[in-house]
Amino acid sequence: MRTFSLIFLILSLTFCQKKTTTADVSLGFPSDPPSLDPLFATDLVSQKLSALLFGGLFQIQNAKPEMNWAENSKFWKEKKGIIWEIRLKSEPLGPKTEDVVFSIQRLLQENSPRGGDYKFIKEISAASEPNTIKFQLDDTVNEEEAKEKLSLPFASILSKKDFLERGEFHSFGKYRLVSWKKNESLELIKRDSNDTELPDTVRIRILPQSTTSLFLFRKGELDSFKLTDFLLSSPDAKSHNTIVKRGRSVQYVAINQNNPCFDKNFRHALNFAIPRGLIIEKLLENKADLLKGPIAIPFLSQLTKTKSDLTPEFYYDKNKAISLLKNSACFPGILNQTLELRMRGDDENQAKGRAIEQALKEIGLQIKLKGMEKAPLYKENGEGKGDLTLLTWYADYESVWNFLDPVFHGEKPGNGGNRAFYSNRDITKLLNDRKERNLPNALKIIKQIEEDAPWIFLWSIQENYLVSDKFIRYAGLSEFL
């Protein structure tokens, strides 16, 4: 009798378990977003999630801001500044004027890492015309830049009612969030069932290890994930199933400018010590591009063909690095100090860290690697801690200025973007003067930044995504990679 009862119990549990639903497409993300709040979408994972969930008045398409929920725009100058009126699209799934006013006011009033970028907005209100927003702007901004700024995740439009009544970040993007299991998955459902270029449901799985992602991809349980460096030669990475993104990122080592021992000679020594070409060939499988200062050369070559504009200042020269190190402020004492090189603790970043560590040891420095979780790494860097920090900057949109501001802006240190705590008044002045945002001034800034060398300039990683045949069938999905 006991045996029968036990069998009955096992069968009951087996058949009564809740069935796990299968999403149309499953994407692999390396980490959880720190928050769903678009005001804090400063990391790549948050920006990708924001692209799926959130919508703004404008969006970047082919390196230019295009209208999203804006239907018409009028931009003119008056004595007190600039007036900008935007009429919204009249759609059932779209935002109302009160949603836009609430969201932009929240952006201006809350303590956001990128809030300083929106100081050009003096006031926002509902206009006298129906379904229209009125901005008052200062005269330091032009229409193109204003549209660019309102295309970023930080300027996403939230549902005022959902936020005030339930504290939920419901927006007007392609998808809405159904559930979020921390460090496991996020379930999304499409807002417009008539959009045939996107799947109805998307599951985002949090998979820190790319080997796990590859295993699930081979089992047919994952449809897209970013290939790490050591998986680039995988037989699964066929050209048909690989999507490549170039020039969107810059990998660098932030040299803490708060340390007086890290003077210009020291910083130049570190830059001449790195065999970038060898690391790109052997470690990165030639899937990375060299930089001109903080800009990927393939990206910069779209703007200028002048050879001097595209030739890096730093190259590998061990003897020159040693000579510069000897002329640095704290030599020879600096050789007896252990310098901490911090980075994310995953295999990919650790491998790059070991290559950089070896190069710096060869010029006589003592280096200690410290792998850290993402949240404490960024938190402590923002507090000015650490000597050297391996980081990646992903441009919010395709503009040369997005590789310069905020990462070198003297008024945006730490979590504002300038993680090396670099300060150059002339650079900050040029970045603040939006009327002077032209290519000659951009090239001038790049040259000065190379001279000051607040970073070890490394490379631009070519992002390679392994995608399934099912993923390829949805034409609109690749823009969210």
Number of C-alpha atoms within 10 A of each C-alpha: 6 7 8 8 10 11 11 12 11 11 11 11 10 10 9 9 8 8 7 6 6 11 17 15 21 25 24 23 23 18 20 23 23 15 10 19 17 25 21 19 23 22 16 18 17 21 22 18 22 25 22 21 25 26 25 25 24 23 25 19 13 9 11 17 22 16 19 17 23 20 14 12 15 11 13 10 13 9 7 10 15 22 19 18 21 21 20 23 19 13 9 7 12 19 24 21 20 16 18 25 21 17 22 21 16 16 21 20 10 10 12 19 18 19 18 15 17 17 11 17 18 13 16 19 18 17 15 9 10 10 16 21 23 20 19 19 23 17 17 13 17 16 13 10 15 17 19 20 19 20 25 25 26 27 25 27 29 29 20 21 14 13 15 10 8 9 10 16 19 21 26 20 23 19 26 19 19 11 12 15 11 12 14 12 20 20 18 21 20 19 17 13 11 9 12 11 11 22 21 18 18 21 22 22 22 20 19 17 15 22 14 12 26 23 12 14 21 13 9 12 17 23 24 28 24 23 21 17 24 15 18 20 11 10 7 16 17 13 9 12 16 21 18 13 13 16 23 21 22 25 21 20 25 26 26 22 21 14 11 10 17 21 20 20 20 24 23 25 28 29 27 25 25 26 17 22 18 14 18 21 12 9 16 22 15 16 18 24 23 23 25 25 28 29 27 26 21 17 19 18 14 8 11 14 10 9 9 10 18 20 14 18 18 23 14 17 14 20 13 15 23 20 14 19 27 17 15 19 16 15 14 13 9 19 17 11 11 12 16 16 22 25 23 21 18 16 16 17 17 19 16 17 24 15 16 24 19 15 20 22 13 14 20 14 20 17 21 14 18 16 17 15 12 16 12 11 21 21 13 13 23 19 12 19 16 20 21 23 27 22 18 18 19 18 18 20 21 18 15 21 18 15 24 22 20 22 22 25 24 21 18 22 22 21 21 21 22 22 28 24 24 25 18 14 12 12 21 19 12 17 22 17 11 14 13 13 16 11 13 10 14 19 18 13 21 21 18 15 19 20 15 17 26 27 27 27 27 29 27 28 23 19 20 22 21 24 24 21 11 14 22 17 12 14 12 14 15 14 10 11 18
